[in-house]
Amino acid sequence: MKEEYIKIINERIKEDRSRKILYNQIDNYFDALEKEDKNYTYDRYEVGEDVKLKKGTLLHGTYKNIKGLEEIVTKGLVSSFFVDGRMSKYPSCVSVWNLKQDYLLKDYINFYSGGTILYDGIFNGTTITNKYKTAVIPYDEMPNILSISQKYDCRKWSVEQTKEARFLPSLSQDRVQIGIIFNGQSKEIKKILYWDVLSDRINDNDVREFINPYYLEEFLQKRKYKDDLFTDRESDVLFGIPSCFIEGVLVGRKYEKNEKILNRIKKILPNSYICNLDGKVIVGNK
């Protein structure tokens, strides 16, 4: 399989430096797989306990739900560039939410299940400027949207779902029923995360081949000036993340009540916990 991925790089990537970055990342990926079950120890939970997420924990949601989880457990989380050739914004990357602080899972879910507000055209006295502000409104604060909208004197304000709420199981939609929780503490996963195109560790010239051409110029500007819309809460990691780093599965309300689905999850991930949108463990791993 490794040889097949390298063949794809050689066929599709033109610049030598960009090729070398991907070669290195594939080495990191397969090195981590070789050390599976040797160095990776994860938290253990009993049913009813609150899940605590450490800074650096990664989360990924799949619209394919249980089928998507089964594919990722079997094949790893690998970018579309190497799997089906789809041209997303970042075809060579996989997208994950990268926690910037410790959280109780229930608090993190409340945070991202709300919305992102944009205050546009903030006034300076009687003059409209081109300045803007953004902020995340947690789910439990959404009923206060009218008072929150008055925080800044601006030409207009608008609210949309957070990006997390669209792509992870959330309190605001039932379409996504599976969220995968990856442990981010080992030195192996940190080596993989180093090659994040949203960071500035890959310079503008080398990153070009990893970004969809239609989005490239906008991307080069936005990654330098992140806000709550182009967020610093996510990472887009080159190539992929092995399934050996999965420590838990977050399920939505529909799957929480489906015993057959929970049994399927436990069968393919016997050492992982399953938790719900209350941040509670519903299937333990002790």
Secondary structure, DSSP 4 states (H G I P E B T S, - for coil): -HHHHHHHHHHH---HHHHHHHHHHHHHHHHHHHTTTTS-------TTPBPEE-TT-EEEE-TTHHHHHHHHHHH-EE-HHHHT----SSTTEEEEEE-SS-EEHHHHHHHHTSEEEEEEEEEETTEE-S-EEEEEE-GGGGGGHHHHTTSS-EEEEEEEE-HHHHHS--SS-SS--EEEEE---SHHHHHHHT-BTTSSSS-HHHHGGGS-GGGHHHHHHHTTS--SSS-SSEEEEESEE-GGGEEEEEE-HHHHT-HHHHHHHHHH-TTSEEE-TTSBEEE---
